[in-house]
Amino acid sequence: MGRVVGRATLGNLKVEALQGGKVIAETRTDGSGFYGFLNLPAGDTQVRVEGQRWTDKVPVRGVVEFPNLLVRELRRTP
């Protein structure tokens, strides 16, 4: 479970969970930026939103709650 913050539009952002560099689950944020995954395997897990990543460990039992994920709008510089 988690929430994406820091953007004017928070809904419908693609959120991916990765383990070992492979996408194991994906979802989209709701209108308030919240997202969740069910039944992720235990282990080091990266969450990727808009190309930015955060890492945490999924426990064997229980729930992991990621902190608010601040997504920065990146602009290319000429």
Residue pairs with C-beta under 8 A, 6 or more apart in sequence:
1 34
1 35
1 36
1 37
1 63
1 64
1 65
1 66
2 15
2 34
2 35
2 36
2 47
2 65
2 66
2 67
2 68
2 69
3 29
3 32
3 33
3 34
3 35
3 68
3 69
4 10
4 13
4 15
4 29
4 33
4 35
4 49
4 68
4 69
4 71
5 33
5 68
5 69
5 70
5 71
6 70
6 71
6 72
6 73
7 13
7 33
7 71
7 73
10 29
10 31
10 32
10 33
11 28
11 29
11 30
11 31
11 32
11 33
12 28
12 29
13 28
13 29
13 33
13 35
13 49
13 50
13 71
14 26
14 28
14 49
14 50
15 26
15 27
15 28
15 29
15 35
15 47
15 48
15 49
16 23
16 25
16 26
16 47
16 48
16 49
17 23
17 24
17 25
17 26
17 37
17 40
17 45
17 46
17 47
17 48
18 24
18 45
18 46
18 47
18 48
18 53
19 40
19 41
19 43
19 44
19 45
19 46
24 40
24 41
24 45
25 37
25 40
27 35
27 36
27 37
28 35
29 35
40 58
41 58
42 57
42 58
42 59
42 60
43 57
43 58
44 55
44 56
44 57
44 58
45 55
45 56
45 57
45 58
45 64
46 53
46 54
46 55
47 53
47 54
47 55
47 56
47 66
47 69
49 69
49 71
50 71
51 74
52 69
52 71
52 72
54 66
54 69
56 64
56 66
57 64
58 64
